[in-house]
Amino acid sequence: MRRGQAITALAALALSLTACGGTQTPPGGEATDGLRAQPADLSDTNMYFISHTDQVGWFVTDADGLPLYRFDRDTPKPSKSNCEGECAQQWKPVLADKAPMATGVDPISMGVLTRPDGTKQLTIAGWPQYTYAEDKGAGDMKGQGKGGVWWVTAPNGAKITGGKAQNNSRSTTTPGTSSGSGTRQTPQSASPSGTPGY
């Protein structure tokens, strides 16, 4: 079916549904026939976001705004973590005990590996993901370049090696809002120009 025909068919369907007494719920209001829109239940998901700084560009964060890192000594195919014991206390595996959902990250690239202790860890493009114990709030990036093997993760799973190993200005804002530190968080409902196409 051609695009014009598809649009015409959809318009006709919408018109016929309206003519049959269909109702719509206005924002913040109730439908006249008793139907209500239910908010999405995200209790069974782990949320991730993307953020941006001039230092490293676009990178992935957890729901608290902490950057996710990947480790050069891990392997992506098959996904395997080589950070255990004392290493895993400093570099905390990003747990994937619930379904991962990310704004700005291709969902096909997100996966889960089972660690030797049985816990599930998030992977992006096969690479196990971690947060760094010394990053305390959104905007911190103390682990970037640590030991020449720890790197902030780009939305496509690539490592970002251009940034310096230092602490960015701290921010008290949560993902989805703008902060005054030069870190821009990507809102769920909008995508600024220049955002990666994932």
Secondary structure, DSSP 8 states (H G I E B T S, - for coil): --HHHHHHHHHHHHHHHHHTT-----TTS--TTS--------TTEEEEEEEEETTTEEEEEETTS-B-EEETTSEETTEE----THHHHHEEE-B-SSEEEESSS-GGGEEEEE-TTS-EEEEETTEE-EEETT--STT--TTTTGGGTEEEE-TTS-EE-SS-SS--------TTSB-TTS-EE--SS---TT----
